[in-house]
Amino acid sequence: MSFNTFGHMFRFTSFGESHGAAIGCVVDGCPPRIPLTEADIQVHLDKRRPGQSRFTTQRQEPDAVKILSGVFTTEAGVQVTTGTPVMLLIENVDQRSKDYSDIKDKYRPGHAGYVYDVKYGITDYRGGGRASARETAVRVAAGAVARKVVPNLSVRAALVQMGPHKIDRARWDWNEVDNNPFFCPDPVMAKFYEQYLDGIRKSGSSVGAVIEVVAEGVPPGLGAPVYAKLDADLAAALMSINAVKGVEIGDGFETAAMVGEDNADEMRMGNENKPVFLSNHAGGILGGISTGQAIIARFAVKPTSSILTPKKTVDRYGNDTDIMTKGRHDPCVGIRAVPIGEAMVAAVLADHYLMHRGQVGESVAWPFTKPA
């Protein structure tokens, strides 16, 4: 199976399966002398870790990361990157492969088992193998390294919709995101989601969600105008996350209903002799290049495919059959997609930051001198 590497200058190659011995990745292109410890990575993995509430899969994985290479402890006692590949390993400790033995020859509707069989002639039915969301723990680990590459970068995400129920943006409070099991910035909707998702979970079904990622401290100039647009690479990165079916940047699809004067982000000179945008409909990117504003991206996550409700399907021998998936599954996989979205955005920004630095070097001086 090819295409397991993400990125260009900052890149990582992931390995492992849902029910294998371990998962992990090799991060290449990380600059030297960046302070990096396992604790720096673990804090982000803990946000994604399963079994932390009744609203996520009860698989008990500590997701403890080990750094196996690419760091060195200086005489001052600080562990830093060396510029060589950073290998990260996360052991699997709570596999229950027997949960899938009854359906090993049946295709789960909405899952990748059928297309894996069609493409490769073999599929790992134990939790989906490489198609499992278990692989996304590796992305979170790599994203933790990426966050350290871009100076003063902040990447945060929140769940802004579950099923048809959207948050009230007037109540948005970043401090609330870590106060509820949904990473929801609206405390009122977080309470509602508890009752709503309990009903979904007890019925044996699942529901989708929308996640919003906000990256601040992004320098202007990242991206390229044609085939390496920053927004195009962000969209590709977010679409590569399991179960994601749609991505938008800034106002996204809502711009189709706008007129030009509503959509344009007007500008004025600010106090620091730099332009100030009066709005951010573009989501911090113009012509594929970052403006210096906050980058805003949203992605839609479909309902979890593995549900207790019986569904019609076929088996790999061409027989009509029904399927009901037992085991431990997220009633809303979008919840744990919040730190994954953060990680993928951070990885793209680190990649483009290094590519920009390699081509342009020092930032271009602005404003330009007016010709005499």
C-alpha positions in Angstrom: 0.0 0.0 0.0 1.6 3.3 -1.2 0.9 6.9 -0.3 1.4 6.8 3.5 3.5 10.0 3.6 2.1 13.5 4.1 3.8 16.8 3.3 6.8 18.1 1.5 9.4 19.9 3.6 7.8 19.0 6.8 6.5 15.4 6.3 5.6 12.4 8.2 5.1 8.7 7.2 2.6 6.8 9.3 2.5 3.0 9.9 0.4 0.5 11.8 -3.1 -0.8 12.0 -6.0 -0.6 14.4 -5.5 -4.1 15.9 -1.7 -4.4 15.3 1.0 -4.2 17.9 1.5 -0.5 17.5 1.0 2.6 15.4 3.5 5.3 14.8 5.2 7.7 12.3 8.5 9.1 11.2 8.6 12.9 11.1 11.2 14.2 8.6 12.2 17.8 7.9 11.8 19.1 11.4 14.5 21.8 11.9 17.2 21.2 14.6 17.4 22.8 18.1 13.6 22.8 18.7 12.8 21.8 22.3 10.7 18.6 22.1 9.7 16.1 24.8 7.2 13.3 25.0 5.1 15.5 27.3 4.8 18.1 24.5 3.1 15.5 22.4 1.2 13.7 25.0 -0.9 16.7 26.0 -2.5 16.6 22.5 -2.8 12.9 22.3 -4.7 13.0 25.6 -7.4 15.2 24.0 -8.0 12.5 21.3 -7.7 9.5 23.6 -10.7 7.1 23.6 -12.7 6.1 26.6 -12.7 9.4 28.4 -16.5 9.8 28.5 -19.6 7.8 27.6 -19.8 9.7 24.4 -16.8 8.1 22.8 -15.6 4.5 22.1 -14.8 2.7 25.4 -11.6 1.2 24.0 -9.1 1.8 26.7 -5.9 3.0 25.0 -3.4 5.1 27.0 -1.9 6.4 23.7 1.4 6.9 25.5 3.9 8.2 22.9 7.6 7.3 22.8 10.2 9.3 21.0 12.7 6.8 19.5 15.0 9.0 17.5 15.7 12.5 16.4 16.2 14.2 19.8 19.3 14.9 22.0 19.6 16.3 25.5 22.0 19.3 25.6 24.5 20.0 28.4 21.9 22.4 29.7 19.5 19.5 30.2 17.1 20.5 27.4 15.9 17.8 25.0 15.9 19.3 21.4 15.5 18.0 17.9 18.6 17.2 15.9 17.3 17.8 12.4 17.2 14.0 11.8 14.0 11.9 11.5 11.9 11.9 14.6 10.3 8.5 15.2 7.2 8.3 17.3 5.6 5.1 18.6 2.3 4.4 20.2 1.5 0.9 21.4 -1.9 -0.7 21.0 -2.9 -2.4 24.3 -6.7 -2.9 24.2 -7.5 -4.7 20.9 -10.6 -6.9 20.9 -10.4 -8.6 17.5 -13.1 -11.1 18.4 -15.7 -8.3 18.2 -15.3 -8.6 14.4 -15.2 -12.4 13.9 -18.9 -12.6 13.1 -18.7 -10.0 10.4 -15.3 -10.8 8.9 -16.7 -11.6 5.5 -19.4 -8.9 5.4 -19.0 -5.4 4.2 -20.0 -2.6 6.6 -22.1 -0.1 4.7 -20.3 3.3 4.8 -17.0 1.6 5.7 -13.9 1.0 3.5 -13.8 -2.8 3.7 -15.4 -3.2 0.2 -13.1 -0.8 -1.6 -10.0 -2.2 0.1 -11.0 -5.7 -1.1 -11.7 -4.4 -4.6 -8.3 -2.6 -4.8 -6.0 -4.9 -2.9 -7.7 -8.3 -2.8 -7.3 -8.3 1.0 -8.8 -6.3 3.9 -8.1 -6.3 7.6 -11.6 -6.8 9.1 -10.3 -6.2 12.7 -11.4 -2.7 13.2 -10.7 -1.8 9.6 -6.9 -2.0 9.7 -5.4 1.1 8.1 -8.9 2.5 7.4 -9.6 2.7 11.1 -9.6 6.1 12.9 -7.0 4.6 15.2 -4.4 5.8 12.6 -5.3 9.4 13.4 -3.5 9.2 16.8 -0.3 9.3 14.7 -1.5 12.5 13.0 -2.0 14.1 16.4 1.5 13.2 17.4 3.0 14.5 14.2 0.9 17.7 14.5 2.3 18.3 18.0 5.8 18.4 16.5 4.5 20.7 13.7 3.2 23.2 16.2 6.7 23.9 17.3 8.0 24.7 13.8 6.1 27.9 13.2 7.0 30.6 15.8 4.1 31.9 17.9 1.6 29.7 16.1 -1.7 28.9 17.8 -4.1 26.3 16.4 -7.4 25.6 18.2 -10.5 23.8 17.1 -14.1 23.3 18.4 -17.2 21.3 17.6 -19.7 23.8 16.2 -22.5 21.5 15.1 -23.8 18.0 16.0 -26.4 16.5 13.7 -28.6 19.5 12.7 -27.9 21.4 15.9 -25.5 24.4 15.6 -24.0 26.4 18.3 -24.9 30.0 19.0 -21.8 32.0 18.0 -22.8 34.8 20.3 -22.0 32.5 23.2 -18.6 31.3 21.8 -16.1 31.0 24.6 -12.7 29.2 24.0 -12.5 28.6 27.7 -15.5 26.3 27.5 -13.9 24.0 25.0 -12.0 22.0 27.6 -14.9 22.1 30.1 -17.2 19.6 28.3 -16.7 16.2 26.5 -17.6 17.7 23.1 -14.9 20.4 22.8 -17.9 22.8 22.3 -17.4 26.6 22.8 -21.1 27.1 23.6 -21.9 26.0 27.2 -25.6 25.9 26.5 -25.4 23.7 23.5 -22.8 21.5 25.3 -25.6 20.7 27.8 -28.0 20.0 25.0 -25.5 17.7 23.2 -25.4 15.5 26.3 -29.1 14.6 26.1 -29.1 14.5 22.4 -26.1 12.2 22.0 -27.3 9.9 24.8 -30.5 9.3 22.8 -28.4 8.6 19.7 -26.1 6.2 21.6 -28.9 4.3 23.4 -30.7 3.8 20.1 -27.6 2.1 18.6 -27.1 4.7 16.0 -24.6 7.5 15.3 -24.6 11.1 14.1 -22.3 13.5 12.3 -20.6 16.8 13.3 -18.9 20.0 12.0 -15.5 21.0 13.4 -14.1 24.5 13.1 -10.3 25.1 13.2 -8.8 28.5 13.9 -5.1 29.1 13.3 -3.6 32.4 14.7 -0.1 33.8 14.5 0.2 32.6 10.8 2.6 34.9 9.0 1.5 36.5 5.7 3.0 35.0 2.5 2.5 31.2 3.1 1.3 29.3 0.1 1.8 29.6 -3.7 -0.6 31.0 -6.3 -1.2 28.0 -8.5 -0.6 24.4 -7.6 0.4 24.8 -3.9 -2.4 27.1 -2.7 -2.5 27.1 1.1 -6.2 26.6 1.1 -6.0 23.8 -1.3 -3.5 22.0 0.8 -5.5 22.6 3.9 -8.6 21.2 2.2 -6.7 18.1 1.1 -5.3 17.6 4.6 -8.6 17.8 6.3 -10.3 15.6 3.7 -7.7 13.0 4.4 -9.1 12.5 7.9 -11.3 9.5 8.3 -15.0 10.1 7.8 -14.6 13.7 6.6 -17.0 14.5 3.7 -16.6 18.3 3.2 -14.3 21.2 3.9 -14.7 25.0 3.6 -12.4 27.9 4.2 -13.7 31.2 5.7 -17.3 31.7 4.8 -17.1 28.7 2.4 -20.4 27.7 0.8 -22.1 30.7 2.2 -20.2 33.0 -0.2 -22.4 31.6 -3.0 -25.3 33.6 -1.6 -23.3 36.8 -1.2 -22.8 39.8 -3.4 -19.3 41.2 -4.0 -19.5 44.1 -1.6 -20.5 41.8 1.3 -17.8 39.2 0.5 -14.8 41.5 0.0 -12.6 42.0 3.0 -11.9 45.7 3.0 -8.6 47.2 4.2 -7.3 50.2 6.1 -3.9 51.2 7.4 -3.4 50.3 11.1 -1.4 51.9 13.8 1.7 49.8 13.1 2.0 50.9 9.5 0.4 47.6 8.4 -2.9 47.0 6.7 -5.8 46.0 8.8 -8.6 43.9 7.3 -12.1 45.0 8.3 -13.5 41.4 8.0 -12.3 37.9 7.3 -14.7 36.3 4.9 -11.8 34.7 3.1 -10.6 32.8 6.1 -7.1 34.3 6.1 -6.2 33.3 2.6 -6.2 35.2 -0.7 -5.0 33.8 -4.0 -3.8 30.7 -2.2 -1.5 32.8 0.1 -2.0 33.6 3.8 -2.9 37.3 4.6 -1.7 37.2 8.2 -5.3 37.1 9.5 -6.6 34.1 11.4 -7.0 31.1 9.1 -10.5 29.6 9.6 -11.4 26.1 8.2 -14.4 23.9 8.9 -14.9 20.2 8.0 -17.9 17.9 8.1 -17.6 14.5 9.7 -20.2 11.8 8.7 -21.9 9.5 11.2 -19.9 6.5 12.4 -20.4 3.6 10.0 -20.3 0.9 12.7 -23.7 0.9 14.3 -25.9 -1.6 16.1 -28.9 -1.0 13.8 -29.2 -3.9 11.3 -28.3 -2.8 7.7 -28.5 -4.6 4.3 -25.2 -5.5 2.7 -23.3 -8.2 0.8 -20.4 -10.5 1.7 -17.2 -10.9 -0.1 -18.5 -14.1 -1.8 -21.4 -12.3 -3.5 -24.3 -13.1 -1.1 -27.0 -10.7 0.1 -27.0 -10.5 3.9 -27.6 -8.2 6.8 -25.1 -6.8 9.3 -25.1 -5.4 12.8 -21.8 -4.2 14.1 -21.0 -5.0 17.7 -18.0 -3.7 19.7 -16.9 -0.3 20.9 -17.7 2.6 18.6 -18.1 6.4 18.8 -21.7 7.5 18.5 -20.3 10.8 17.1 -16.8 10.3 15.8 -16.6 14.1 15.2 -15.9 14.7 18.8 -12.4 13.1 18.7 -11.9 14.7 15.3 -11.3 18.1 17.0 -7.6 17.5 18.0 -7.1 15.7 14.6 -8.2 18.7 12.7 -5.8 20.9 14.8 -3.0 18.5 14.0 -3.5 18.4 10.2 -3.8 22.2 10.0 -0.6 22.6 12.1 1.2 20.1 9.8 0.2 22.0 6.6 1.3 25.3 8.1 4.6 23.9 9.2 5.2 22.5 5.7 4.3 25.8 4.0 6.4 27.8 6.5 9.5 25.8 5.7 8.8 26.0 1.9 8.3 29.7 2.2 11.5 30.2 4.1 13.4 28.0 1.6 12.2 30.1 -1.4 11.9 33.6 0.0 14.2 33.6 3.0 13.6 36.8 5.0 10.1 38.3 4.8 9.7 40.9 2.1 9.8 44.5 3.5 6.5 46.3 3.3 5.2 48.9 2.6 7.2 49.4 -0.6 9.0 52.6 -1.4 7.1 54.8 -3.8 9.0 55.6 -7.0 10.3 59.1 -7.2 
